[in-house]
């Protein structure tokens, strides 16, 4: 399944390395995904920015079908 990863360096709840590792695993498995790596967004809520990224990701995925 396609996967969108949004993660920030300064997330105090989940280490960013987990997202980096997942990105590598998805790349190795040839899974359609996108990793958006923020520097200063903390442990994010689903913001307008995240919603915009999600819609763009879905649109990109749909075009590949």
N, C-alpha and C positions, 0 to 999 in steps of 0.2 A: 504494500500500500504506500502511496505517496506520503511524505512526512515533511512538515515545516518545523524547523527548530529556531526558536528565538531565545537568546540567552545573553546575559550581560556579565562582564568581568567582575562587577561589584555585587553580584547576587550573594547574599549572606546565608541563604537557605540551601541552595544547591550549587555545588562547585561547578564552575564553568568547564572544567576538564571533562565532566560527564557529557556535556554537549559536544565538545571537541572529539571525544572518543566515539560518540554515536555518529557524528558526521563521517568519521573515518570508516566506521563499520558499514554505514549505508553506502558510501562510495565504493567500498570493496565488494559489496553485494549487488552493486549496480541498481540500487533502488532510487527512483526519482525522488529527490528531496532538495531542500534549500536550507542552508544554515545562515541565519542572520546574527552576527556576532556584534553586540553592542559593548560599549566601554563603560557607560555610566547610567544604566537604566534600573539598577537594583533588581529586586525580585518583582518582576513586572506583573501588573494586572493586564487585562485585555483592553488596552488603550485604543484610541482611534488610529494611532500609528500601527499597532499590531493588527487591527482589523484591516487596514489598507494593505498591509503585507500579505495577510491571509487571502484576501480577494485576488491580489495579483498572482499569488501562487496557484490558486485554483484555476484562474484564467489560463495561466501558462500550462498547467497540467491538461486542461481540457483541449487546448490547441494541439497537444501531442498525440491525442487519441486517434 
